[in-house]
């Protein structure tokens, strides 16, 4: 199995978890924090998608889906264009509200598609290319891809946990 095939499988697992966390939830559940200052499902999925979109676009020299396919306008969050949610205050988290799960998963699926296209075109030597020199040691493409994969899976797991908490309080 090639490294790119492992990455493609890993990123496919993010998609599965995103759809499982969001599927069937209405706007109220998506936008409800399980406790004051906690992150709702909507914010968690929006954030993990923004991070993937931002980091993959940067690493591969692509345009962000958020900026070029109308998602910034459809979400209408009033945030700076390149905001990914990193460092958001509880007030900013609460301001990320979505109208539907379809909007969230539609954005995720568009980012996922761009990610898969980039991964399919990878050659093994590409994984060694330095994509971020702001760190010591500099970050290679392979390290960046695993970092995004790990971060996104963590946030997808958090979204699934919040979904479970909300469903438990409903019953």
Protein Blocks (a to p, Z undefined) as FASTA:
>chain_A
ZZklmmmmmmmmmmmmmmmmmgopafklmmpcfbghiacfklmmmmmmmmmmmmmmmmno
pacfklmnommmmnonopafklghiopafklmmmmccfbfklmmmmmmmmmmmmmmmmmm
pcfklmmpcfbfkbccdddfklmmmmmmmmmmmmmmmmmmmmmmmmmmmZZ
